[in-house]
Amino acid sequence: MKSDSVVIVVIVVSIILLLTGGTAAVVMTFNEREKKYGTKIVKAFRAAGIDPAIGLAMARLESGFDPKAKNETGTDLARGGAYGLFQMTRKTADALGIESDPATLMDPDFNINTTIALTKQNMARVGRNMEDIAAAHNSGKSLANAPSYTRQTYVPKVTQYYLAYKARLEKGEFS
């Protein structure tokens, strides 16, 4: 019985290798991505003096901690869409004076650092309130002036994740 299972696994792996030209991509689970990139986010946000729970919450909602996430629909199509952990756009990076392309936007460290620059700029405009920071990340506006999707969907989801990550950080996770 055990040898039958081994044979099936070997056959499945062989088929995958055949279909992928001999290179099977390693797919990380959500939990693996959350731990790996969450730890990077926490360190970088703390070093920048920004509550890391907001970074974790936005990354979870924006990409599910997938540094290769891309959204090539929406309002920034002329500049190539949104990419990476925080779904950063070239237009936003350009506005920050940071040169970018899709490949650099999908680099986790680049995406995190660009998001920190954006978050600092947003905090200077809208203050340190978590909901205003989330709204500004999503729409460029404070919560009071944000579009309805941002107010009714994006900010409540970020708030839910923020509270969960705040509790996990207090327990020492992502250290």
Beta strands, then each sheet from edge to edge (+ up, - down):
strand 1: 70-71
strand 2: 82-83
strand 3: 88-89
sheet 1: 1+ 2- 3+
end
